Amino acid sequence: MEDLRSAIELVPEAKRSRNLIIGAHSMGVVWALCYMGWDFDGSEATVEDAGFKSVAGAVLLDAPIAAYPPLLTREEYLSIINGIRDGSRTDTRDSSRCCPLRH
């Protein structure tokens, strides 16, 4: 992740969140998604350092997601969505299962 972050930091900071889009294909999609959910300082109290805050977005093509186990079960996904809908879940930043390479 630090290598990707170093490349992104080559773009002037004022332009990153408005003009920089990560493009990824195939296995690169997995890395791009991990970057977007990465917590660079490791503190759940802050989000300013999160990967998604440093870019305008991502274009992801032909992801090999079918080759990987699901990050969330259907029940976990529905529980999160229903919690957001009914207001019982307000913190949706849990990325602990985003990238198995981090842990």
C-alpha positions in Angstrom: 0.0 0.0 0.0 2.9 2.4 0.7 4.1 2.0 -2.8 0.8 2.9 -4.3 0.4 5.8 -1.8 3.9 7.1 -2.8 2.8 7.1 -6.5 -0.4 9.0 -5.6 1.5 11.5 -3.6 3.4 12.5 -6.8 0.2 14.3 -7.8 -0.1 17.7 -6.0 -2.4 17.3 -2.9 -4.8 20.0 -4.0 -5.6 18.1 -7.2 -5.8 14.5 -5.8 -9.3 14.5 -4.4 -10.8 16.2 -7.4 -8.8 14.9 -10.4 -7.0 11.7 -9.5 -8.8 8.4 -10.4 -7.3 5.0 -9.8 -7.6 2.7 -12.8 -7.3 -1.0 -12.2 -7.8 -4.2 -14.2 -8.0 -7.8 -13.0 -5.9 -8.4 -9.9 -5.2 -4.7 -9.8 -8.8 -4.3 -8.8 -8.1 -6.1 -5.5 -5.2 -3.8 -4.8 -7.3 -0.7 -5.7 -10.1 -1.8 -3.3 -7.6 -2.4 -0.6 -6.1 1.0 -1.1 -9.5 2.7 -1.0 -10.3 1.1 2.3 -6.8 1.3 3.9 -6.5 3.1 7.2 -3.0 4.5 6.9 -2.6 5.7 10.6 -4.4 2.7 12.0 -6.7 4.9 14.1 -10.5 4.3 13.8 -10.9 7.9 15.2 -9.7 9.5 12.0 -10.7 9.1 8.3 -8.6 11.9 6.8 -5.8 9.4 6.2 -8.0 6.8 4.5 -7.1 5.8 1.0 -10.5 6.8 -0.4 -10.0 10.4 0.9 -6.8 10.8 -1.3 -8.4 10.2 -4.7 -11.5 11.3 -6.6 -12.5 7.7 -7.3 -11.7 4.5 -9.1 -12.5 2.7 -12.3 -12.4 -1.0 -11.8 -12.5 -3.5 -14.7 -12.8 -7.3 -14.9 -12.3 -8.0 -11.2 -11.4 -11.5 -10.3 -13.7 -11.4 -7.2 -15.4 -14.7 -8.1 -12.1 -16.4 -7.3 -12.1 -15.2 -3.8 -14.3 -16.0 -0.8 -16.8 -13.3 -0.1 -15.6 -10.6 2.3 -19.0 -10.6 4.0 -21.6 -13.3 4.3 -25.1 -12.4 3.0 -26.3 -12.3 6.6 -23.5 -9.9 7.6 -24.2 -7.7 4.6 -27.9 -7.5 5.3 -27.3 -6.8 8.9 -25.1 -3.8 8.0 -27.5 -2.5 5.4 -30.5 -2.8 7.7 -28.6 -1.1 10.5 -27.8 1.8 8.2 -31.4 2.0 7.1 -32.9 2.0 10.6 -30.2 4.2 12.1 -28.9 1.6 14.6 -25.5 1.5 12.8 -23.8 4.8 12.3 -20.1 3.7 12.0 -19.7 2.1 8.6 -15.9 2.5 8.4 -15.0 -1.0 9.6 -12.5 -2.2 7.0 -10.9 -4.9 9.0 -12.0 -7.5 6.4 -11.3 -5.4 3.4 -7.9 -6.7 2.7 -6.6 -10.0 4.0 -3.1 -8.8 3.1 -3.1 -6.2 5.8 -3.7 -8.4 8.8 
